[in-house]
Amino acid sequence: MTMLYDNLGVNDQGHLTVGGLDTVALAEEFGAPLYVLDEDQVRANCRTYRQAMAEWMPAGSLPLFAGKALCFKGLYPVLEEEGMGADVVSPGEIYTALAGGFPAEKLYFHGNNKTDEDIAYALDCGVGCFIVDNHQELERLEQAAGARGHRQRVLLRVTPGIDPHTLQAINTGRIDCQFGVPIETGQAARFVADALSRPHLQVEGFHSHIGSQIFEAAPFCDAVDILLDFAHAMRQAHGFVARTLNLGGGFGVRYRESDPTVDIPGNIRALADHLRRGCETKGYPMPRVLLEPGRSIVANAGLTLYRVGGVKTIAGYRSYVTVNGGMTDNPRYALYQAPYTVLPASRMGETRDFLCTVAGRCCESGDLIQENVSLPQPARDDLLAVLTTGAYNFTMASNYNRLCRPALVMVRGGKARLAVRRQTFADLVACDL
């Protein structure tokens, strides 16, 4: 049986396995809904980036894991052991990373609206680098760093104004966007001049992020061309040479068999070659490169397990199979109609001739996991697995309808351990007065 990813399989009982472990046994031990994360796969994905960047990119280049994709305390020791940096977008992500033992100096702090409290917290924690989004942040960061007698490393976020042909909701490189300062309008040039005038800010280079779920290197190469032209202009105007280019994240993953396989090492080599040629043409010193993979580090390492509650067939329309989770633990279908592969985890060897929509349990007609899913004729308590849920499921979960968030289990080397416990009813009211 062909599987979407190599860490998946089917055992002699006809049960889906992940990392060699029986998903039915995992659900029986830890309950369902259940997030399962294959730590071995996470580590392999980290090494793919680290090795390719070490081989092809300039010295000092580094992948930064984007915590918005998945953030919990037990993940950060894995990232540290694998030599990753980390991208954080809030004080909560900073706190989580530090609680997991991750070094503050390897944190890069994003955000288009860092409050004064956010800035103070990050400075006091010793965060290594700020990705500065706008003039107002420059001013407040200068004041806060100056008050501490500190010179803070920064990258300036600029928008290159290109379309990577991804979903509009995850396209962050266009001119009309709430993130960064656009190059094309001339505003980014003024942004650089402002930043260079700040005595307590050490400008190291530029950051851009063009979007997510991109399968090839070409859009990143287009961004490099624009960034190098801009960097060259800033050298001529101010004598400033960018030592760092952060090209953001965005390499895609396979959610379905029809999705292409992404050659991450090949893309990194192509990107490095393109950058090198561009620097040689302009006589520009080769900067170190930062990338911000999130989805492509954890998505294919994760899956979510659900129990079937019931089947409802509406004559002349369709059949619904309801599960004991939904948009509270995976809101991405409700938000983007995001595609997923759904498998009958407890009945993998049976014919899948029942076409249905898998629906969640929330009081919301949009609470769907996936449409046009083929399963064996479902029965109550069947176990379903939704694949490739390691990214943007746990981190986007909510307590809508006062539902408790699922547990998260990490599997490695044939063993499973609880990394995040299941919420209780007491947790739901813990902050209520």
Secondary structure, DSSP 8 states (H G I E B T S, - for coil): ---SSTTEEE-TTS-EEETTEEHHHHHHHH-SSEEEEEHHHHHHHHHHHHHHHHHHS-TT-EEEEETTT---GGGHHHHHHTT-EEEE-SHHHHHHHHHTT--GGGEEE--SS--HHHHHHHHHHT-SEEEE-SHHHHHHHHHHHHHTT--EEEEEEEE-----SS-GGG---SSS-SSSEESTTSHHHHHHHHHHT-TTEEEEEEE----S-B-SSHHHHHHHHHHHHHHHHHHHHH----SEEE----B---SSTTS----HHHHHHHHHHHHHHHHHHHT----EEEE--SHHHHGGGEEEEEEEEEEEE-TTS-EEEEES--TTT--HHHHH-----EE-TT-TTS---EEEEEE-SSS-TT-EEEEEEEESS--TT-EEEEES-SSSSTTT---GGG----EEEEEETTEEEEEE----HHHHTTT--
